Amino acid sequence: MVDVVYGFPTMEMIERAKNDEIVLGGTPRDFDFKPTHFCLDCLEQYPQCEPEYDNSIHTPKFSHNNE
């Protein structure tokens, strides 16, 4: 797992990316999901922490909780 680094890369950052020490994330944008970590094995992106889930928006209905 390596850090995703945003912004215009320096030569040092480019070298570190070539050595799989970091992943270049490009120019920062206002997205809801901006990954902070990248797994080099499975090629998945991960946020630093999971976003808060608001269960007041939707409560799943299962056969055991049909209240």
FIMAR-915666 format. One line per 3 residues: number of its first residue (from 0); their letters; for each residue x, y, z of C-alpha. Coordinates in pm, whole numbers, plus 50000, padded with zeros to 5 digits. Each point is the difference from the previous one (the first is absolute). Example, Ala and Ser with C-alpha at 12.3 -4.5 7.8 and 13.67 -1.06 7.14 Angstrom:
BEGIN
0 = AS = 51230 49550 50780  50137 50344 49934
END
This chain:
BEGIN
0 = MVD = 50000 50000 50000  50144 50338 49898  49887 50360 50040
3 = VVY = 49825 50187 49718  50161 50343 49957  49814 50284 49827
6 = GFP = 50128 50312 49826  50265 50079 49742  50276 49740 50053
9 = TME = 50360 50090 50072  50284 49797 49849  50038 49824 50337
12 = MIE = 49631 49906 49996  50032 49863 49646  50297 49786 50105
15 = RAK = 49815 49875 50308  49700 49910 49780  50227 49809 49761
18 = NDE = 50130 49804 50302  49642 49923 50116  50049 50202 50319
21 = IVL = 49703 50231 49927  49723 50035 49741  49948 50332 49824
24 = GGT = 49636 50111 50032  50009 50291 49758  49846 50340 50059
27 = PRD = 49774 50010 50306  49632 50036 49920  49688 50031 50210
30 = FDF = 49882 49639 49987  49810 49816 50270  50252 49716 49976
33 = KPT = 50363 50107 49996  50215 49696 50075  50288 50038 50241
36 = HFC = 50145 49648 49960  50054 49758 49712  50066 49625 50017
39 = LDC = 50266 49897 49750  49897 49633 50024  49626 50025 49931
42 = LEQ = 50005 50345 49830  49722 50133 50226  49974 50357 50127
45 = YPQ = 49903 50071 50360  49893 50307 50194  50176 50082 50325
48 = CEP = 49682 49905 50182  49659 49883 49893  49745 50278 49955
51 = EYD = 49733 50026 50267  49690 49798 49913  49671 50176 50069
54 = NSI = 49753 49719 50066  49713 50249 50030  50004 50029 49620
57 = HTP = 49929 49632 49939  49949 49719 50245  50025 49662 49828
60 = KFS = 49699 49775 50046  50065 49639 50079  49756 49725 50092
63 = HNN = 50116 50012 50362  49946 50378 50044  49666 50071 49828
66 = E = 49895 50246 50267
END
